[in-house]
Amino acid sequence: MPNFLKGSKAIIAMVHVGALPGTPRYAGSLKAVVAAAREEALRYRDAGVDMLAIENMHDVPYCRGAVGPEITAAMAVIGHEVKQATGLRCGIQILAGANREAMGAAVAAGLDFVRAEGYVFAHVADEGILEGCAADLLRYRRQMGADDVLVLTDIKKKHSSHALTADVDIVETAHAAEFFASDGVIVTGTATGHAADLDEVRSVAAVVKLPVLVGSGVTLENVQDYLQCADALIVGSYLKEGGSWEGAVSLERTKAFMARVKEVRGR
C-alpha cells in the first residue's frame, strides 16, 4: 500500500486531549473531554488543515511505556469521535511511549497512524528510560491485522537526554528506524514548541526513503523552509491562542497559517 504521507506536504494539527480519567488533572467528566476534543478538531477542519493527531498531553505526569485500560479506552472513543466528525485522516499518540496502547486504540477507532516514541535505541526521557519497542510494536500490529495503520517514529525524542546514544547521530538513528520498518521518521526540537534543526531535517531527508516529518516548533515564519525538505509537518503550539499548546485552537491563526502553506505548496 502506498504511504499516504510521502511527498504529501501535509499539515497534521495536534488535538491536545484534556486530562483523562484517573490522572491528576482530570475534572470528572469524560463527556466534556470528548466534546472539547471534537470541537478542537472541527475548528482545525474548518481552517483547512489536512490531517489530525490526538494526544493525551494534559495527563501529566506521564506514565512510562504503558498506560491503564481507562486511558486506552478513552483515547479510542475520542479518536473515533474526532475522525467521524471531521472526515480527516487521523492519528494518535499516547504519552509517554505507550505505543502498544496507541496501536490498540487506533485499530478500535479506525485511525490511520500512530506516533511512537522510543522506537529504536534507548534514551532517558523525563519519565525515565525508554527502550526500543520496534519488534514488539510491529508484531502486535501484525497480530491485530492492522498493517494499514502507519507507525511514525520519533528519532532523538524531545524532552530527553541522549547521552546514552551520543555516538549515534540523528542520521544513523533514522537509518535504524528505516531498517526496523518504520513508516516515517519525525525530527523534533528539544522540547514542545521548540524548532527542529533545519540542517538535521535536510540531512535525514537526504538519506532515507521514508517520509520525513517535522514534529515541533513549526511557525508561520519557518513553515516554508520545512516544507521544502520535509514530507509533512506536525503542528500544535503555533495554532493555539498565544502560541501555547495549553491554549484553545485559534481559528484566525490556523487560517493564516494554512493560507501561507497553500502559497508555499503552489510554488
N, C-alpha and C positions, 0 to 999 in steps of 0.2 A: 504494500500500500504506500503511495507517495506521502511524504512527510508534508503536512499542510503548512508548516512554518518556513520551509526552505524558500528563501527569496521573497517571502510574503511582505516584508516591511510592515508587519502588523503591530499595532499598539494594543497591548494587553493591560487593561486597567485593573488595579487592585481593589477588591472589596474587603475591607478590614472588618471582619465579623465582630460584633460585640461579645463581651465576656460570656462564656458558655457555662452550663450547669456544673457546679462543683468547684469552679475556680474562684479565687479570692474576690474578684470584682463583679461576679455575677449578681445581677439586680433582681432576679427572682421570676422573670418572665421570658421563657424561650420564645413564646409567640411574638413578643416585642422585638427580640433579637432577629428573628426570621423576617419580620416586616421591615425592619430597618435595613437589612442586607438587600432585600428585594427592591426597596426604594432607591438605595445607592446604585444598584445595578441598572435600574431603569433610567436614572439620571445619566449614567455613562452611555447607555444605548442611545438616548435622545441627543447626546452631544456628539455621537458619531464614532465612538471607539469600535475597534474591530473584534476584540475578544475580552474575556473577563477571567480573573482568577480570584478565588476566595481564600482567605487566610484567617486563622484564629489569633490575630495579632494582640487582642486585648486579654488573652488568657495568661498574663504574667503572674508569677514567674512560670516559665515554661518547663514542662517535663522533658526529660532527656530520652529520646529514642523511642518512646511509646506513650500512648495516652489511654485513658479508660474508655470503655464502650459508650459511655454517655457522650463523650466528645465526638467519637466517630459517627455515632448515630445522628447527633445534632448537625454535624457538618454535611452529612449525606442529605438530610432534609433541606438544609439551606441551599446546597448545591443544586438539588432538584428544582427548588422554587426559583432560584436565580435563572437557571437555564430555561425553564418553561416560560418564565415571564418575559425574558429578553429575546430568546431565539438565537443567541450568540454562542459561539464556541466558548467553552468554559473549562477552567482547570481548578486545581485545589492544592493547597499546601497546609499541612498540619504541623505546627511547631511543638517541639523542636526535633526535627529529624524523625517524626513519626510517619515514615514513608509507607510502611505496610498498611497502616490505618488509612492513610490518604488514598491508597490504591483501592482498598475495600469500599471507602465512601464514594470514590469516583465511579466504580462499577455500579454501585447501588443507585447512584443519582444520574447515570448516563452521561458522565462528563468526558472531556476529550483529552485531558492531560493531567499529570501530577508534577509538582515541583519537589524534587528530592534533595535533601541536604545529606552530606556525608556519604556520597555515593562511592567514591574511591579514596584511598589513603585514610588517614586519621588526622584529626586536629582537635584543639582544645577550644571549645565554644564556651560562652558564659554559662551554659548549663552543665558543662563538664566535657569529658572526652567523647567525641562521636567517631565511630569506626565505620569503615567501608561497608556498604549494605547491598552492593550491586547484585551479588549472587542470590541472596535471599529475596530481594525485591522482584527481580525478573523471573525467578522460579514461581513466586507467588502469583505474579501476573499471568504466567502461562497456566497455572493451576486454575485460575479464575476464568480462563478463556478470554482474556482482555488484552490481547496483543495490539488492539487498535487504540488503547489508551497510551499516549506518549509519556515517556519518562524524561523530563527535562531536569538537568542536574547542575547544581551549583558547584563551581570549582573555586577553591580558595574562598570558602564561605565567609560572608561578613560576620561581624561580632565575634571574631575568633582570633586566636593566636595560631600562627602557622610555623612556630619554631620547630615542631616535630618534623616538618617536611620542608625546612628552609632550603635544603639542597635540591628540591624538586620545584622547578619554576612552573608558572601557570600554563605554559605551552605543553610541558611534559604531563601535567595534570590533565589537560584537555585530551591529549593523546590517550592517556589511561582510560578516561571516561568513554572515549570513542571505541577503544579496544574492548571495553566491557559493555558494549552495546547500548550506550545511552542514545536517546533520540534527539538530544540537543543539549548544548552546554551554555551555562549562564555565567557571565562575568559581572562582578559587582564591585562597589566601593567597599570601604572598611566597615561601614555601618549604614543603617536605614537612612535614605536620603542623601548619602554621600556618593559623589560621582565616580563611576568606574574609570580607570585609567584608559584613555583612548588608545594609547600605544599597545596596551595589553589586549584590548578588543581586536585591534588590527592584527596583532601577532597570532592570536588564536584563530581568527577567521582565515588567515593565510595558510594554515597547516591542517585544519580538519575539514572533512567533508560534511560534517553535521551542521544543522542550523546553529548559529551563534546568537545568543540573546544578551542584551544588557539588562541587568536586574536591579539597579538602583541609581538614583541621582540624575535621572533624565529630566531636563527642563526645556522650556521654550527656547532658551539661548543655545543649548548644545544638541538639540534633537537632530539638526541637520548633519552634524558630524557623526553621530552614532548611526543614523540611518544609512550613511554612505558605506559603512563597513559591517554592520550587523544585520541579521535576518529579521529580528523582531525586538521590540522594546517592552519591558515590563515597567509600568509607571504607576506610582501610588501617591507619594507625598505631594508632588507638584500639583496634582489635580484637586487637592483638598484646600479648604479655606485656610489662608495663612501659610500655605505650603507645608503643613504639618500632617503627618499620617493620622493623627488623632482627630483632625477636623472633619467637618461634613464635606461631601463632594461639592465642589464649586462648578455649577453648570457653566458659568461665564469663563472660568479658567480653562475648563476642559474643552469648550467650544473653540476658544482662541488657540489652544494647543493643537487640536485636530485640524484647524484651518491651516496652521503652519505645516503640519505633517502633510497635508494634501498638496501644498505648494511644493514641498521638497520632493514628494513622490512624482509630481508632474514634470520634474526637470529631467 
